[in-house]
Amino acid sequence: MTRMTLIISFLIGVIWVYPWQNPPVEKPRIVVYKSARKLEFYSGKTLLRTYRVGLGFSPVADKVREGDGATPEGEFYVFVKNNKSAYYLSLGVSYPNVEDARRGLRDGLITKGQYDAIVDAHRKKTGPPQYTKLGGLIYIHGNGAKSDWTWGCVALENADMKELYDSVSVGTPVTIKP
């Protein structure tokens, strides 16, 4: 093979590593199915990729409070991308959402001021307060999907996390289902 043939073969191989990135992903969204331990990545209504995930160490329950080890369920969005994560790369999930805040206020886990701050963050599509009795710091991150080991996050293998991280932006919808 000539040097030019090798270069062209390499470039074609690179294109096929991330086939959905050419053309760009439109209206990306993430759906996590906890019971199936999978994350589906979509461009609009088109399923692009399915990844195996690990969840919190208490994976069946919906997250209720800080330290319960449960992965939350509901409608969220990516509020931050972290390329300096202790878990390779990470996408911040906007937990707690307004429904969680409503429950937390009703059950006396958060104050009215905390409730208002959560609602305001969701209205502005920014990060909600992360240090309340509802818990926080829920991320989609790397470092392995072979078991349920996180404190409530969604974990992927590092290569899968790189693909996802490179394909989404802040504001991407995230749905987590039982």
C-alpha positions as CSV (number, residue, x, y, z in Angstrom):
1,M,0.0,0.0,0.0
2,T,1.2,3.5,-0.7
3,R,1.3,6.2,1.9
4,M,-1.7,8.0,0.3
5,T,-3.8,4.8,0.4
6,L,-3.0,4.3,4.1
7,I,-4.0,7.9,4.8
8,I,-7.3,7.6,2.9
9,S,-8.0,4.2,4.6
10,F,-7.4,5.8,8.0
11,L,-9.7,8.8,7.3
12,I,-12.5,6.5,6.1
13,G,-12.1,4.5,9.3
14,V,-12.3,7.6,11.4
15,I,-15.5,8.7,9.6
16,W,-17.1,5.3,10.5
17,V,-16.2,5.5,14.2
18,Y,-18.9,8.1,14.7
19,P,-21.2,7.7,11.7
20,W,-24.0,9.9,13.2
21,Q,-21.7,12.9,13.5
22,N,-21.6,13.4,9.8
23,P,-24.1,15.1,9.3
24,P,-24.4,16.7,12.7
25,V,-26.9,15.3,15.2
26,E,-30.1,17.4,15.1
27,K,-32.3,17.6,18.3
28,P,-30.2,15.2,20.3
29,R,-31.8,13.5,23.3
30,I,-30.9,10.8,25.8
31,V,-33.3,8.2,27.2
32,V,-32.1,5.9,30.0
33,Y,-34.0,2.7,30.8
34,K,-32.9,1.7,34.3
35,S,-34.4,-1.8,34.3
36,A,-32.7,-2.7,31.0
37,R,-29.4,-0.9,32.1
38,K,-29.3,0.9,28.8
39,L,-29.0,4.4,27.4
40,E,-30.4,5.3,24.0
41,F,-29.0,8.2,22.1
42,Y,-31.3,9.8,19.5
43,S,-31.1,12.4,16.8
44,G,-34.7,13.6,16.7
45,K,-36.7,10.4,16.4
46,T,-33.9,8.3,15.0
47,L,-32.1,6.0,17.4
48,L,-28.3,6.4,16.8
49,R,-26.7,4.3,19.5
50,T,-27.5,2.2,22.5
51,Y,-25.0,1.9,25.4
52,R,-24.9,-0.4,28.4
53,V,-25.0,1.6,31.7
54,G,-24.3,1.1,35.4
55,L,-26.6,2.9,37.9
56,G,-26.7,3.8,41.6
57,F,-26.1,1.0,44.1
58,S,-29.9,1.0,44.8
59,P,-30.9,0.9,41.2
60,V,-34.6,0.0,41.3
61,A,-36.0,2.9,43.4
62,D,-36.5,6.5,42.2
63,K,-34.2,8.9,44.0
64,V,-35.8,10.5,47.0
65,R,-33.0,11.9,49.1
66,E,-29.3,12.5,49.5
67,G,-27.3,9.3,50.0
68,D,-30.0,6.8,49.0
69,G,-28.0,5.4,46.1
70,A,-30.9,5.6,43.8
71,T,-30.8,6.9,40.2
72,P,-33.5,9.5,39.7
73,E,-36.4,9.1,37.2
74,G,-38.1,11.8,35.2
75,E,-37.5,14.5,32.7
76,F,-34.2,16.4,32.9
77,Y,-31.6,18.2,30.7
78,V,-27.8,18.4,30.5
79,F,-26.8,21.5,32.4
80,V,-23.1,21.2,32.2
81,K,-20.3,19.3,30.3
82,N,-17.3,18.5,32.5
83,N,-14.1,17.5,30.7
84,K,-12.1,17.4,34.0
85,S,-14.4,14.9,35.7
86,A,-12.9,12.4,38.2
87,Y,-14.9,9.8,36.2
88,Y,-13.3,10.5,32.8
89,L,-15.9,12.9,31.2
90,S,-19.3,13.8,32.6
91,L,-22.6,15.4,31.7
92,G,-24.5,17.1,34.5
93,V,-28.2,16.0,34.8
94,S,-30.6,18.6,36.1
95,Y,-31.7,16.7,39.1
96,P,-33.7,17.7,41.2
97,N,-36.4,18.7,38.7
98,V,-39.5,20.6,39.5
99,E,-41.5,17.4,40.4
100,D,-38.7,16.4,42.8
101,A,-38.8,19.8,44.3
102,R,-42.6,19.7,44.8
103,R,-42.3,16.4,46.6
104,G,-39.3,17.6,48.6
105,L,-41.2,20.7,49.8
106,R,-44.3,18.7,50.6
107,D,-42.3,16.2,52.6
108,G,-40.2,18.8,54.5
109,L,-36.9,17.9,52.8
110,I,-36.3,21.3,51.3
111,T,-37.3,24.9,52.2
112,K,-39.5,27.2,50.1
113,G,-36.4,29.1,49.1
114,Q,-34.7,25.9,47.9
115,Y,-37.9,25.0,46.0
116,D,-38.0,28.4,44.3
117,A,-34.3,28.1,43.4
118,I,-34.9,24.7,41.7
119,V,-38.0,25.9,39.8
120,D,-36.1,29.0,38.7
121,A,-33.1,27.0,37.5
122,H,-35.4,24.8,35.4
123,R,-37.1,27.8,34.0
124,K,-33.7,29.2,32.9
125,K,-32.3,25.8,31.9
126,T,-29.4,26.2,34.3
127,G,-28.1,23.9,37.1
128,P,-30.5,23.4,40.0
129,P,-29.1,23.6,43.6
130,Q,-27.0,20.4,44.1
131,Y,-26.6,20.4,47.9
132,T,-30.0,19.9,49.4
133,K,-31.5,17.0,51.3
134,L,-33.0,15.8,47.9
135,G,-29.4,15.1,46.8
136,G,-27.7,16.2,43.7
137,L,-24.5,15.8,41.7
138,I,-26.2,13.3,39.3
139,Y,-24.1,12.9,36.2
140,I,-23.8,10.7,33.2
141,H,-20.1,9.8,33.3
142,G,-17.4,7.2,32.4
143,N,-15.4,4.7,34.5
144,G,-17.4,1.6,33.8
145,A,-20.9,0.1,33.2
146,K,-20.3,-3.4,34.3
147,S,-22.1,-3.0,37.6
148,D,-24.4,-0.7,39.7
149,W,-21.7,1.1,41.7
150,T,-22.5,4.9,41.6
151,W,-24.3,7.0,44.2
152,G,-27.1,7.6,41.7
153,C,-25.3,8.5,38.5
154,V,-25.4,6.8,35.1
155,A,-22.1,5.3,34.3
156,L,-20.8,4.2,30.8
157,E,-17.6,2.7,29.5
158,N,-15.1,5.5,28.7
159,A,-15.1,5.0,25.0
160,D,-18.9,5.2,25.0
161,M,-18.8,8.3,27.2
162,K,-16.4,10.0,24.8
163,E,-18.9,9.3,21.9
164,L,-21.8,10.7,23.9
165,Y,-19.9,13.6,25.3
166,D,-18.8,14.7,21.9
167,S,-22.3,14.4,20.4
168,V,-24.4,16.4,22.9
169,S,-24.5,20.0,24.1
170,V,-25.8,21.7,27.2
171,G,-29.6,21.7,27.1
172,T,-29.9,18.2,25.6
173,P,-33.0,16.5,27.0
174,V,-32.5,13.5,29.3
175,T,-35.3,11.1,30.2
176,I,-34.7,8.5,32.9
177,K,-37.3,5.7,33.0
178,P,-37.8,2.9,35.5
